[in-house]
Amino acid sequence: MWTPISLAELEKLISRGESKLEGEPLNFWNLIKIVPQKWQETEYGDEGGGFWVVAIFGNAVVYYNDIEEGFNVSTYQTYGHISEYWCEQSELDCMVKLLYRRIKEEKQKTP
């Protein structure tokens, strides 16, 4: 059995990630971040009571997978339920920068 990360430990990871962000990616993060909430994920998350969601944008969430020890992005259809399990081992700042670049690139493609 894995041990879920505590809120205090998660907040340290978030703070470390935020300290590495600046400019537009930091502004983006400040728009999407939320107070961490445990959301259900039925494939692997039930054992630990779900995973901590730290940001919401559109129909997607950024969550911390404490089994794999990294931040991930998943879609959701119902608030409070993560639709897809992902096992990236990304730090928060890397995930936010990646999402920001994707959104910026998609916006540039739209006429």
Phi, psi and omega in degrees: 000137176272155179259121179299148178289143177282159177299320180299317179292320177299316180299326176295317178296319178296313180300318178298317179295316179299324182294342180265358179262147174206166176063219184299318177299324177293318177299317177301312179303316181296335177282326187259342185292152176226168169294128184307137180227140174282125175245151179281145173214112193280340182290313182228345189276346184300321183301325181259011180080019180101189180237153180282118172270132184243350179203150177228134173212122184059232179257030181230156177229153167258127180225159179261120177268102183278357170286314182264351179062057177196162179274144184221164175240137176218157171277167171214150176250328179240128180304130179096358181229115177285128185281323187231139176271130175230153186233039173292155178242044184277147170280159184302313183298322178295318180295317180296316179298319178298313179297317180299315179298317180300314181295317180297317179296318179296321179296322180292332179284335182281126182288000000 
